[in-house]
Amino acid sequence: MPDWKEEIARRLAPLGLGPEREAEIAEELAQHLEGRFEDALAAGAPEAAARSAAMAELSDESLLARGLRRVERSGTENLDAPVKAGRLGFLSGAWRDFRYGVRKLARSPGFAAAAILTLALGIGASTAIFSVVDAVLLRPLPYPNPQQLVRVWEQAPNGRRMNLADPNFDDFRAQNRTLAALAGYSGVWPVSVAGGSEPVRANVAAVSRDFFRVLGRQPFLGRSFAADELRVNGVRATIASYGYWREYLGAARDLSRVRLAMNGNLYSVVGVMPPGFDFPPGAALWIAREADPEIPGRTAHNWRGLGRLRDGATLEQARADLDTIARRIRAEYGKQADLAGAAVVPLAEATVGDVRAALLALFGAVLLLFLVACANVAGLLLARTSARRKELAVRAALGAGRGRLVRQLLAESLELAVAGGVLGIAIAMGITHLLPAVLPADLPGQKGIAINATVLLFTLAATLAVAAGLGLVAAWRAGGADVSDALGAGSRSYTSGSQWARRTLVAGEIAATLVILAGAGVLGRSFLNLLSVSPGFRGQDLMILKFSPPPSASSLRFAEKSPRQIAREVQFLDEALARLRAIPGAQSAALTGGLAVADAEGFPDGTFLILQGQSVPANYDQWIRMAQNPKNTGHADYCVASGEYFRTLGISLIRGRIFDAQDGLDAPNVALISETLARQRWPHEDPIGQTIYFGNMDSNSKPLTIVGIVGDTRAEGLDQPPSPIVYVDFRQRGLSVNVSPAFVLRTSLPASAIVPAARAVFHALDPNIPVQISTYAEALGGWLAERRALALLASVFAGAALVLAAVGLYGLVAHSVARRTQEIGIRMALGAQRGDVLLAVVGEGARLAAIGVAIGLAASLAATRLLSSMLFEVKAADRLTLSVVAALLSAVALLASYIPARRALRIDPIVALRQE
Amino acid sequence: MAITYMETQPANLEWKKGSAELLILSLVEHRPRHGYEISKLIEQRSGGAVRFHVASLYPLLYRLERRGWLQGRWVEKDGQRRRRYYRLTPAGRKVLAAQRRDWRLFVEAIGRVAELDHA
């Protein structure tokens, strides 16, 4: 018996019915045909005749489909009813389009999956990066009227911004007419704090009286500093952050009994700031800047300025106002002041700083990737639309208006885009979870990175834009469908317009990919350059133990220390060093007052006098007078260290000697200088034996005699030239709040074997000392984090774009090979060589790649220039990088064309010709 | 609502479509029947003058069903495969009555015109 169902199913296929409905109709109709067949047999007809009688029921091929199309498409509605006017009609029409679209997409799951995944990748990546842009750049600062907040600097004659010196700050504060308030604050520095639930190394910031008023935030518990707490020798008070209060003060509502020991003083906790208040970033405790005496020098740039514009005052007015005051100071104090003007910058801009350019570059890259993804999907859609021209033409012939078809196509692309958007949000959420591992830890606003309403709005906008764009592309192509044309032509009908559009898309994809590749390339090269720069010491197998000196061993900021105090500190530190050295696997241990490279701003720097036989200046005025002669001064980073420091890090001694036992507390204080400083300051004479004088760098103002020259380190960062450094012996100078002390340990065992023993050493010495242990490699990694994040993310985007562009090109060439099967078959039948065919097919891809690469190179030259501020020892228009990425992209493009070309070679002319 | 459909269609379409609908609705007026049965009955009762192909019969059945004039149901009888039977719904019954009346009027009118012409 003939398989009626198969015959029926074949005729039903163009309808795209759901499988259930199709089976139901096939069953019912098959029974009908079978009834007719059996009745004919029963009437005595031969089987063949009975069979044709039954088949005649199906009439011509397309009649059944045409008859059913209008009924089945309508769902339960009456399709023949006049279209209802107004919103309901539109909605039900839209619903119909939606369901039809879902069915159509479900029938080509491969296409739908490829399109949705590609869009999800593009939308997900850009949403994730946008969430960072939103958190870091777009979200207003969490203070009232944040646009009024400004950072204030003194400006050197060369334009360099400098923090405010005490007397200058006072003048700015008293004389300005554009600021509602001006405050000064220090950066945060780690201090051992005892008195909470456990001793911790907490970040403390000193802030001036108007600090909280400027920011417009007050403690939510307790109060701000009172007059009594805002003077030298007044009552010591501190304000805690919400986090510190919760964690170490047990969230106590009653603060009256809470005292904290810091720097050898007891502080009452008078207030707690509300959650989310984090300025300067990382501060756990705020203390009053006024509790310490002012430093009279107008060149001691210690305070960061923070102001709030008066209502109605503009940024420009404030700039002009403070600039005038600065010039007045300069006129009045001459060389005692080194400022030439003032800089006023919105706080939001100042906070973000260099990150803005990096983030925008990243966002640009991800948007390009997004465009590449969209172009890919548009290409897929175009291919599909040409394949569907027949269907569309039939529908048009059956009375579907052009508007109706366009609406249908829009519905389909909307479905694709929405599915891609939803999946994209999931991807973005995944990425934002991973981002903290990649982004630099000190990125401002990082904590706020989240997929929030703003970000979702961005995603929605992107999704709708994609839907509209794709729908219009498809509709534009479909609109060109001529019914008789489409119906008459075979399924491989040549649609030159569509091919042209796809080629344009693919060339565009290649160009955009090249731009991303070039950007990632120069950033990557810059990063590699940095990695290949020697810091000046061996960073491997080094451990770092950062600690705060015990409160008893510390002293007031900048107050002179007595020899007994120093001796006590040294005894403690020596004991610690001896015990660390005794840990199995520790080869040597040393003390340093700052971590070269890893803690780039860890070293204080200052101007020193070269005494040349003169005696130490008696007072500040004399210091100023002596410093007037540039021959008498130098400038260097200042590093407290132990003699073992140089051997432990592998910094070579060039001449002279290292600190040793003869440099006791009572002996003349000695110093080592770095090679760069020797070359800069004493190019023609021997620095050894020279005596220099810094003034008060470390609570100790004895002059220093240079006894040796050591190798250079790039202390301020791998991208900086080697720093001029003066090393002093901790056994003579002791520690001060101006240093961030750490022990460094060279080990022959893995870090994990050393850490517990090192912790035990500290615990045994003084359980109140908080210590932070890491390897030097980790600390360096922190310094490199920002550049690594940028290079890494850019490379990931570049890789994704490369894959998408390759897939796009592959799809285009493969489609073209499939379309030209017959043509290729004929050519081969007529004697075309394999090489000719290969060349023809690969040539198509190669032409596009060449056009794309050319456009991309031109665009890259413009785009990478935007990166130049982020590059180290590589030019934005780096010829090598551009050549390599262009070659890489071309190679990938050729490969993507070669794969379908090989398929073309396997075409059997006979089979190809038999088709259609 | 069902009636308005007929009133809004052009007359010639109404005649063809309407006749087919009338035939089907009449055949299921007293008992449910399956598609092949309907098609056979139309063929037999018209003496072979009217025939519906599968390709035109079923789209029409489905359309009448969608309009709510017929209700189709799969019915299993002992020892037989299940078949889909169509039954007239109350709405269909009203339509049938209206269509019968229209047809009667129409045929009478035709008859009158034809007699006049013969005269």
Interface residues (C-beta under 8 A of the other chain):
Chain A: I25 E28 L29 Q31 H32 L33 G35 R36 D39 A56 E57 L58 S59 D60 L63 L64 G67 L68 R70 V71 E72 S74 T76 E77 N78 L79 D80 A81 P82
Chain B: Y5 T8 H34 G35 Y36 S39 K40 H53 V54 A55 S56 L57 Y58 P59 L60 Y62 R63 R66 R67 R81 R83 R84
